[in-house]
Amino acid sequence: MEFNLVNLKITVKTANPATLGLRLTESGTEFSAACKRVACSHATAACGRCSRSDGCAWHDLFSQALSADPAALKRHQKPPLPFAFSFPFPEASHENNGILECGLVVIGKAIPHLEILLEGFETLLGAYDGLERCEIVAISCLDYQGGLVPLKGNGSASPPGNLVVLSADELLERYPWEHSRLAIRLLAPLRLMSDGRQLARFDFSRFACSLMRRVSSLAHYYADYEFSCDFGMLSRQASDIVCTEDHFRYGMVSGDNRRSAGVTGCGSFKGEFSGLMPFLVLGSYVNVGKGAAFGFGAFEVSTYHF
């Protein structure tokens, strides 16, 4: 599987980690505009009318261009963005005095444009500086063992040549497959939609199906890879999974800010996971659900129970 990713940790010094973290989850349009200012010398021009869109780094990252293949378009529909941030939500942010630890996973064909994403993020923080007084103090990438390889120490957002690129194949080989029980912990509010409404409870089947759509779409659009599995069979397998411990809840993370509302908590499950494991493992890097690119739907999966 030629499905590679880079997993970064960005350390930000700020006067208010909780406020900044929540603000960054809502920064999609601002981040896109910041990256466009970095990447494009014609940032005020409409992309649809720009003669330079072919080969444009910003266009590759943010256009979410649909596939020209009708079958692929029917299967994957609109592509997701080729990256996923993670931010500690307010209760976790208070624990780190003046520090906000942000994650950024960049997928496949977007990896060569990593510098633009980092510079765009730095530009975005600069726009917030008057309110939150924030700056990037370190950037590291994570290796297969979770060890940190420093990428930043001189005030530049540009990544050096020692960037660690992770292979999806190797990530999957390192995970045990024989377990019939596993646990899921939501690290950020999960926002899954059904019939135009946001689900107020954790539903494993809908969670797994959303994961399969997201991971397979990222693989198709940004890694030229198609999963050969029977998605109908996996959907039926997901519907048979039983929740044995349910500690999930629905609510708003910050006061009455409905934009931060979602399912949080953890739970344990039993059943047949073998066909679902690639999506569960890879999905833990790229988040799931509405707002996944900007931190919502972050989760971890493990074989221990709560």
PyMOL commands that set and color helices and strands:
alter all, ss='L'
color gray80, all
select helices_A, chain A and resi 17-25+28-39+47-49+57-62+70-76+90-93+108-132+168-173+204-223+231-239+258-260+277-286
alter helices_A, ss='H'
color red, helices_A
select strands_A, chain A and resi 4-14+83-86+99-107+134-142+148-150+166-167+181-190+193-194+197-198+242-252+261-270+299-302
alter strands_A, ss='S'
color yellow, strands_A
deselect
rebuild
show_as cartoon
